[in-house]
Amino acid sequence: MDEIPVSMSNVVRFEIPAYAGIDDLCAYIRPRWGGSIKFQDDVWYVSARVRRSKNDLAQLLRKVEAYVAESGLQAIRYELDGRFYIMEAEALLPAAAAA
């Protein structure tokens, strides 16, 4: 049986539910990760280009996870190497509410 070659990409696409979140996410991850914005099939996407360094993908995912928590989105979908994943993060409570 022939093995299917694994498609490796240096781009991660994050689905954002509203345009307002696009600008916020772009500001949050740039200038470290360049990329693009696209509207397709009624969904906004932010694409980020990952460097080939050992930890760059993990750092990007942690940064976006922090954005998801801070923005109160709770979860977003993202695509990496042709597969879709769900990133969940609990919303952060304001300091006054946490006390």
ZAZALO-960053 format. One record per residue (C-alpha): residue in three letters; x, y negated, z. Coordinates in steps of 0.05 Angstrom, whole numbers, plus 5000, padded with zeros to 4 digits. Layout:
N
residuo=ALA | x=X | y=Y | z=Z .
...
//
This chain:
99
residuo=MET | x=5000 | y=5000 | z=5000 .
residuo=ASP | x=5028 | y=4932 | z=4980 .
residuo=GLU | x=5033 | y=4879 | z=5034 .
residuo=ILE | x=4999 | y=4813 | z=5023 .
residuo=PRO | x=5051 | y=4757 | z=5026 .
residuo=VAL | x=5040 | y=4709 | z=5083 .
residuo=SER | x=5027 | y=4638 | z=5060 .
residuo=MET | x=5068 | y=4590 | z=5103 .
residuo=SER | x=5053 | y=4517 | z=5100 .
residuo=ASN | x=5084 | y=4456 | z=5132 .
residuo=VAL | x=5016 | y=4420 | z=5134 .
residuo=VAL | x=4963 | y=4426 | z=5188 .
residuo=ARG | x=4892 | y=4400 | z=5173 .
residuo=PHE | x=4850 | y=4375 | z=5231 .
residuo=GLU | x=4774 | y=4367 | z=5222 .
residuo=ILE | x=4747 | y=4305 | z=5256 .
residuo=PRO | x=4671 | y=4295 | z=5263 .
residuo=ALA | x=4669 | y=4220 | z=5249 .
residuo=TYR | x=4710 | y=4169 | z=5212 .
residuo=ALA | x=4724 | y=4129 | z=5276 .
residuo=GLY | x=4764 | y=4188 | z=5302 .
residuo=ILE | x=4807 | y=4190 | z=5240 .
residuo=ASP | x=4840 | y=4123 | z=5253 .
residuo=ASP | x=4850 | y=4140 | z=5326 .
residuo=LEU | x=4881 | y=4208 | z=5312 .
residuo=CYS | x=4927 | y=4179 | z=5259 .
residuo=ALA | x=4951 | y=4125 | z=5306 .
residuo=TYR | x=4961 | y=4178 | z=5360 .
residuo=ILE | x=5006 | y=4224 | z=5320 .
residuo=ARG | x=5044 | y=4175 | z=5276 .
residuo=PRO | x=5099 | y=4156 | z=5262 .
residuo=ARG | x=5127 | y=4224 | z=5282 .
residuo=TRP | x=5081 | y=4264 | z=5237 .
residuo=GLY | x=5064 | y=4236 | z=5169 .
residuo=GLY | x=5004 | y=4259 | z=5131 .
residuo=SER | x=4940 | y=4239 | z=5097 .
residuo=ILE | x=4865 | y=4228 | z=5107 .
residuo=LYS | x=4813 | y=4262 | z=5064 .
residuo=PHE | x=4737 | y=4265 | z=5063 .
residuo=GLN | x=4712 | y=4331 | z=5033 .
residuo=ASP | x=4646 | y=4368 | z=5039 .
residuo=ASP | x=4620 | y=4318 | z=5091 .
residuo=VAL | x=4680 | y=4329 | z=5136 .
residuo=TRP | x=4738 | y=4282 | z=5152 .
residuo=TYR | x=4807 | y=4313 | z=5153 .
residuo=VAL | x=4873 | y=4288 | z=5180 .
residuo=SER | x=4932 | y=4326 | z=5151 .
residuo=ALA | x=4998 | y=4325 | z=5186 .
residuo=ARG | x=5064 | y=4348 | z=5157 .
residuo=VAL | x=5105 | y=4391 | z=5205 .
residuo=ARG | x=5181 | y=4390 | z=5203 .
residuo=ARG | x=5219 | y=4455 | z=5199 .
residuo=SER | x=5248 | y=4446 | z=5268 .
residuo=LYS | x=5236 | y=4501 | z=5319 .
residuo=ASN | x=5186 | y=4465 | z=5364 .
residuo=ASP | x=5153 | y=4414 | z=5318 .
residuo=LEU | x=5089 | y=4452 | z=5306 .
residuo=ALA | x=5079 | y=4466 | z=5381 .
residuo=GLN | x=5092 | y=4392 | z=5397 .
residuo=LEU | x=5042 | y=4370 | z=5344 .
residuo=LEU | x=4988 | y=4418 | z=5370 .
residuo=ARG | x=5000 | y=4394 | z=5442 .
residuo=LYS | x=4995 | y=4322 | z=5420 .
residuo=VAL | x=4930 | y=4334 | z=5383 .
residuo=GLU | x=4902 | y=4374 | z=5442 .
residuo=ALA | x=4917 | y=4314 | z=5487 .
residuo=TYR | x=4880 | y=4269 | z=5437 .
residuo=VAL | x=4820 | y=4316 | z=5438 .
residuo=ALA | x=4818 | y=4313 | z=5514 .
residuo=GLU | x=4826 | y=4237 | z=5517 .
residuo=SER | x=4775 | y=4224 | z=5463 .
residuo=GLY | x=4723 | y=4269 | z=5495 .
residuo=LEU | x=4713 | y=4311 | z=5432 .
residuo=GLN | x=4717 | y=4376 | z=5471 .
residuo=ALA | x=4737 | y=4416 | z=5410 .
residuo=ILE | x=4759 | y=4409 | z=5337 .
residuo=ARG | x=4775 | y=4458 | z=5282 .
residuo=TYR | x=4842 | y=4460 | z=5247 .
residuo=GLU | x=4873 | y=4498 | z=5190 .
residuo=LEU | x=4943 | y=4526 | z=5190 .
residuo=ASP | x=4971 | y=4573 | z=5137 .
residuo=GLY | x=4903 | y=4584 | z=5107 .
residuo=ARG | x=4870 | y=4605 | z=5173 .
residuo=PHE | x=4822 | y=4565 | z=5215 .
residuo=TYR | x=4827 | y=4557 | z=5291 .
residuo=ILE | x=4788 | y=4521 | z=5345 .
residuo=MET | x=4826 | y=4475 | z=5392 .
residuo=GLU | x=4789 | y=4462 | z=5457 .
residuo=ALA | x=4807 | y=4413 | z=5511 .
residuo=GLU | x=4768 | y=4391 | z=5571 .
residuo=ALA | x=4752 | y=4317 | z=5572 .
residuo=LEU | x=4794 | y=4277 | z=5620 .
residuo=LEU | x=4757 | y=4243 | z=5676 .
residuo=PRO | x=4771 | y=4170 | z=5688 .
residuo=ALA | x=4813 | y=4159 | z=5751 .
residuo=ALA | x=4755 | y=4128 | z=5789 .
residuo=ALA | x=4709 | y=4186 | z=5775 .
residuo=ALA | x=4762 | y=4238 | z=5794 .
residuo=ALA | x=4772 | y=4207 | z=5864 .
//
